[in-house]
Amino acid sequence: MPTLVSVPALAKAEDTVLAGVPDEYRHYFSGRPTIPFTKRHWEFSGTPASVPLARAFLDTCAASQDSDYRYVFSLLGTELATNAIRHSRSGEEGQTFVLRVNRVANGLTLVCRDNGRPTRSSDDGDGPLSAGALEGDRLTAENGRGLALVDSFATAWGDNGHPSIRKVWFHLAFDLTGSSWPAA
């Protein structure tokens, strides 16, 4: 009869995602409604490993809203965070990006600030931001649809137009006015 080998305990996903977050800021990532805020921001490392933490931050910022709102807000914010990592200097070693959420009477506005045009020559990061139409093969593509999602599901969006320090933002009304989400 084979002998059983003890298996080390798996680290809880929450512990790995929250590694490096001081205890006094863990409520930013709890997924539960917290004390009402008007402004909240966090600086994330520019690595793909920070995306789950960014999603937890976004979900917590929208925690007092219904599940559709939370989903759309987190989806769009995660798209901006992923773009910062993949298409700017924020994705280079040692770099960061910042997510800033402003709560106003009718919704939440998210601003993603990245470190601008990448130094890698293979990425054309200094061109204008454009959602582009989702046509043909782009509908089934595994990437390249992020800004089109933002364009479709956000109430409003834009960018500051500066290639050196880029700020891409979107506003999502609490009642999803101006969003095609309910129709999707």
C-alpha positions as CSV (number, residue, x, y, z in Angstrom):
1,M,0.0,0.0,0.0
2,P,1.4,3.4,-1.0
3,T,2.3,5.8,1.8
4,L,0.7,9.2,1.9
5,V,2.9,12.2,1.7
6,S,2.0,15.3,3.5
7,V,1.0,18.1,1.3
8,P,2.0,21.6,2.3
9,A,-0.9,24.0,3.0
10,L,-1.7,26.3,0.1
11,A,-1.4,29.9,0.8
12,K,-4.8,31.7,0.7
13,A,-5.2,33.6,-2.5
14,E,-6.1,36.7,-0.4
15,D,-2.7,36.6,1.4
16,T,-0.8,36.5,-1.9
17,V,-2.8,39.3,-3.5
18,L,-2.6,41.5,-0.5
19,A,1.1,40.9,0.1
20,G,2.8,44.3,0.7
21,V,-0.5,46.1,1.5
22,P,-0.2,47.7,5.0
23,D,-2.9,46.5,7.4
24,E,-4.4,50.0,7.6
25,Y,-5.2,50.0,3.9
26,R,-6.5,46.4,3.5
27,H,-10.1,47.7,3.6
28,Y,-9.4,49.2,0.1
29,F,-9.4,45.7,-1.2
30,S,-12.0,43.9,1.0
31,G,-14.8,43.8,-1.6
32,R,-17.2,45.1,1.1
33,P,-18.7,48.6,1.3
34,T,-16.5,50.8,3.4
35,I,-16.8,54.2,4.9
36,P,-18.1,56.5,2.1
37,F,-15.3,58.2,0.2
38,T,-15.0,60.9,-2.3
39,K,-11.4,60.1,-3.5
40,R,-9.4,57.0,-3.3
41,H,-6.2,56.0,-5.1
42,W,-3.5,53.3,-5.0
43,E,-0.2,52.9,-6.8
44,F,0.3,49.4,-8.2
45,S,3.4,47.7,-9.5
46,G,3.5,47.5,-13.2
47,T,3.4,43.7,-13.3
48,P,0.7,41.3,-14.4
49,A,0.7,40.0,-10.9
50,S,-0.8,43.3,-9.7
51,V,-4.0,42.9,-11.8
52,P,-5.9,40.8,-9.2
53,L,-5.1,43.5,-6.6
54,A,-6.3,46.2,-9.0
55,R,-9.5,44.3,-9.5
56,A,-10.1,43.9,-5.8
57,F,-9.5,47.7,-5.4
58,L,-12.0,48.5,-8.1
59,D,-14.6,46.1,-6.8
60,T,-14.3,47.6,-3.3
61,C,-14.7,51.1,-4.7
62,A,-18.0,50.1,-6.3
63,A,-19.1,47.7,-3.4
64,S,-22.1,49.8,-2.4
65,Q,-23.6,49.4,-5.9
66,D,-25.5,46.4,-7.5
67,S,-23.7,43.5,-9.1
68,D,-24.0,44.7,-12.7
69,Y,-22.5,48.1,-11.8
70,R,-19.7,46.4,-9.8
71,Y,-18.9,44.1,-12.7
72,V,-18.8,46.8,-15.4
73,F,-16.8,49.2,-13.2
74,S,-14.2,46.5,-12.4
75,L,-14.1,45.2,-15.9
76,L,-13.4,48.6,-17.4
77,G,-10.9,49.5,-14.7
78,T,-9.1,46.3,-15.2
79,E,-8.9,46.9,-18.9
80,L,-7.2,50.3,-18.2
81,A,-4.8,48.7,-15.7
82,T,-3.9,46.0,-18.2
83,N,-3.3,48.6,-20.9
84,A,-1.0,50.5,-18.6
85,I,1.1,47.4,-18.0
86,R,1.1,46.2,-21.6
87,H,1.4,49.4,-23.5
88,S,3.4,51.9,-21.4
89,R,6.6,52.3,-19.5
90,S,4.5,51.3,-16.4
91,G,5.0,47.6,-17.5
92,E,8.8,47.9,-17.5
93,E,10.8,46.6,-14.6
94,G,10.4,48.6,-11.4
95,Q,7.6,50.8,-12.8
96,T,4.1,51.5,-11.5
97,F,0.7,52.9,-12.5
98,V,-1.9,54.6,-10.4
99,L,-5.7,54.1,-10.2
100,R,-7.7,57.0,-8.8
101,V,-11.4,56.8,-8.1
102,N,-13.6,59.9,-7.6
103,R,-17.1,59.4,-6.3
104,V,-19.6,62.1,-7.3
105,A,-23.4,62.3,-6.9
106,N,-24.2,60.4,-10.1
107,G,-21.3,57.8,-10.4
108,L,-17.7,56.9,-10.2
109,T,-14.8,58.3,-12.3
110,L,-11.7,56.2,-12.7
111,V,-8.4,57.7,-13.8
112,C,-5.5,55.4,-14.7
113,R,-2.1,57.2,-14.8
114,D,0.7,55.3,-16.5
115,N,4.3,56.3,-17.2
116,G,3.7,57.0,-20.9
117,R,5.3,55.8,-24.1
118,P,7.3,52.6,-23.7
119,T,11.0,52.5,-24.4
120,R,10.5,49.1,-26.2
121,S,10.6,49.8,-29.9
122,S,8.0,47.0,-30.7
123,D,5.1,48.9,-29.1
124,D,3.7,52.0,-30.7
125,G,2.6,53.6,-27.5
126,D,2.6,57.2,-28.5
127,G,-0.3,57.2,-30.9
128,P,-3.7,58.5,-30.1
129,L,-6.0,56.4,-28.1
130,S,-8.8,54.9,-30.1
131,A,-11.6,52.5,-29.4
132,G,-12.0,51.4,-33.0
133,A,-14.9,49.4,-34.2
134,L,-15.3,45.7,-33.2
135,E,-15.6,44.1,-36.6
136,G,-14.8,40.8,-38.1
137,D,-11.8,39.0,-36.5
138,R,-11.5,41.7,-33.8
139,L,-14.7,40.4,-32.2
140,T,-13.0,37.0,-31.4
141,A,-9.5,38.3,-30.8
142,E,-8.0,37.6,-27.4
143,N,-6.6,41.1,-27.1
144,G,-7.0,44.6,-28.5
145,R,-10.6,45.1,-27.4
146,G,-10.1,47.0,-24.1
147,L,-10.7,50.5,-25.2
148,A,-13.6,49.4,-27.4
149,L,-15.2,47.9,-24.2
150,V,-14.6,51.2,-22.4
151,D,-16.1,53.1,-25.3
152,S,-19.2,50.9,-25.3
153,F,-19.8,50.4,-21.6
154,A,-18.6,53.7,-19.9
155,T,-20.9,56.7,-19.7
156,A,-18.0,58.9,-20.9
157,W,-14.2,58.4,-21.3
158,G,-11.1,60.1,-22.7
159,D,-7.4,60.7,-22.1
160,N,-5.1,63.6,-21.6
161,G,-3.3,63.2,-24.9
162,H,0.2,63.3,-23.4
163,P,2.5,60.5,-24.4
164,S,4.9,61.0,-21.5
165,I,2.5,60.7,-18.6
166,R,-0.8,59.3,-19.8
167,K,-4.1,59.6,-18.0
168,V,-6.9,57.6,-19.3
169,W,-10.3,58.0,-17.6
170,F,-13.8,56.9,-17.7
171,H,-17.0,57.8,-15.8
172,L,-19.7,55.3,-15.1
173,A,-23.1,56.6,-13.9
174,F,-24.6,54.7,-11.1
175,D,-27.7,54.0,-13.2
176,L,-25.5,53.1,-16.2
177,T,-26.9,56.0,-18.2
178,G,-25.0,56.2,-21.5
179,S,-23.7,52.7,-21.2
180,S,-24.6,50.0,-23.6
181,W,-24.3,47.4,-20.8
182,P,-28.0,46.8,-20.2
183,A,-28.5,46.3,-23.9
184,A,-25.5,43.9,-24.3
